[in-house]
Amino acid sequence: MQHAWKAYRTYAWGYDELQSISKTPSSWFGLGLTIVDAIDTLYIMNMNQGLIKSFCLILNSSFNVVF
């Protein structure tokens, strides 16, 4: 998890996902879905620094999505 999280932080922070082969971010909904999905795993694995940074990004984001 630490390796995957480091790659996401380096190449795709704030985007929905990381395309691992090209090391480019991908935006599906523009919500940072990987961050939202990883919150529980970061907590369980005691990765507190990643957890705090994730909460800060979520709290400072505006989720104005129109479908």
Buried (B, 14 or more C-beta within 10 A) or exposed (E): EEEEBEEBBEBBBBBBBBEEEEEEBEEEEEBBBBBBEBBEBBEEBEBEEBBEBBEEBBEEEEEEEEE
